[in-house]
């Protein structure tokens, strides 16, 4: 029998509200409870994750960076999260329009779990987010 879990999605949103994916994440129905914790910068997200983020038996965590622009600071925070003993197994994702090879390489070098390039059209974004939600919220069993 499946036990209902709480999935906390720690989201760092960029500055452009027109590119927000929060509404698209919250309208998804599944057997788990999804809690979105939204931050405007990567350092605030990291500080709160350190204080409140380690997994327990009923809560799973994921980190989602929805950001356009240079990813250097975000990549540094990914490295900090993945090097922290209590946080390193939390899945981390980036959704961005950046296709700069060096940023992609550096992000994965810091143990990023998934780098998603945001499509130009809204229908493409919906398709990607629905696939993301189905896979990570319903198929995968998180630690």
C-alpha positions, 0 to 999 in steps of 0.5 A: 500500500502506498503511503501519502507523502509531502513533497516540498518543492523549494523554488527560486523564481527569477524576476520576470513574473511572466515566466512563472511556473508556479501556477503550472506546478500547483494545478497538478493532481496526484497522490502526494501533497505538494508544498511550494516554498518560493524564494527570490534569491538562491542564498535565501533558499539555501539558508532556509534549506539548511534550517528546514530541509533535511528529509524525514520519513513523511517529507521529501524535498526537491529544489527547482531554480526557474531562472534566466540570466547568468547561472554562476551564483546558482551553480555555486549554491548547487555545489553547496547543497550537494556538498552538505551531508544532510542535503546532498540527496535532494534532487535539484533542477534548473529551468532556464532559457540558457543553452550556454554549454559551459553553464550546463557542464558546470551545473552537472559537474556540481551534481545537478539532477536535471537541466531543462531548457525552457521552450519558446512557446507556451505549449512546449512549456506545458508539455515539459512541465507535465512530463516533469510532474508526472515523472517526479511526483508520481513515478519516482520514489524519493528518499 
